[in-house]
Amino acid sequence: VQLVESGGGFVQPGGSLRLSCAASASISLDYMAWYRQVPGKEREFIAGIDNVGTTSHVDSLKGRFTLSRGDAKNTVYHQMNSLTLEDTAVYYCKADRNSKGYWGQGTQVTVSS
């Protein structure tokens, strides 16, 4: 399955962005996750959603970020609110299928005043 992230860009502190992850095939049964990476650091898990819609976020992001599946069976969304400078990173979507991970190419989010 191929994944394409979109929705990144420049935003001021306190602003919001909604990232999208579009898949080339249905991902309704896959565990979907978002990661982010800043230069010089490892890619880190930030949120995931299972096939029945149960979501999980790292504690530091709870309340600001929301993950959901789209009505179409090949899209997930990541709503990010109250963005801070520390949220600047490349955000990646990942699908876990049959013990294999599939990654998108990433989308840059830059929070700057």
N, C-alpha and C positions, 0 to 999 in steps of 0.2 A: 504494500500500500504506500502511496506517495502522499506526503503531507505538505501543505503550503500555508505558512502563517502570513497574516496581514494585520493591519491596524496600528502598527507602531508609528512613531513619529516624535515630534518635539511637543512638549507640554510644559506649562509653568507649574511650579510647586502648588499643590492643592488641586490640580486639575485631574481629569479622568481620561482614560482610554479604554476602548474595548478591542481586545485582540481576538482574531478569528483563526481557527485552524480548519482548513478544508482538506478533506481526504479524497483520494481518487476512487475509493470504494466505501461501502458501508463500514462504519466503525462503531455501530450500535452495540456490538458485543465485546468491544475492546476496552481495556482500561486505558484511559487517556490522561496524560499528565502534561503539566507545564513546568519547564525549568527556566532558569536564567543564568547568565554568565557575564561577568565583568572581566576586563583584561587582567591577566595575571592570577586569576582565581579559577577554581574548579566550577564546573557547571553544577548548580544546586537545584534540588527539587523544591517547588513552591506550592504546587496544588495538583490534585488528581480527582478523577471522577470515574466511578465504576459503571457497569452496564445497567444498573438500576437507578442511577442518578445520585448515589451517595458520594458526597464530596469530602475532601480533606484538604486542609491548608496548613502550612507551617504556622506555628503559634504567632509568630511576629507579624503575620499578614492577615490573620483572622479579623473580620470586620471591615477590611478595606477592599479585599479582592473576592470576587465571586465567580465560580466556575459553573457552566451550564452546557447542556447539549441543545443543539438547534432542533427545529422541527424536522428538518431533513436528517437523514441517518448518517450523514457524512461530515457533520460540522460540530465543533465545540467552540465555546466562547469563554473569554476570560475578561470580566469586567474589573477594571482597576480604578479605584477612587482614592482621593486624598493622596495623590502621588507625592513623593519626596525625592530629594536629590539622590538618595540612596537606592531608589528604584531604577536608576539608570542602568541599563544592561541590554544584552541581546536575549530575547525571549524565544524559547524553543518549545515546540509541541512534540509530544512523543506518544506513539501507540504501542501498547504491549499486546502482542498477538502470538499465540503458540510459543511462548517462552522466548520470543524474539522482539527486539525493540526497533521501531521505525521512527526516524527523526525527520523533522522538517529542516529547512535551511535557516530558520531564525528570522526574527524581525527586531529591529533596533528601537528601543524606547529611550528617549533622552529627556530627562527632567531638568529644566534649567530656567533661571529667571533672566 
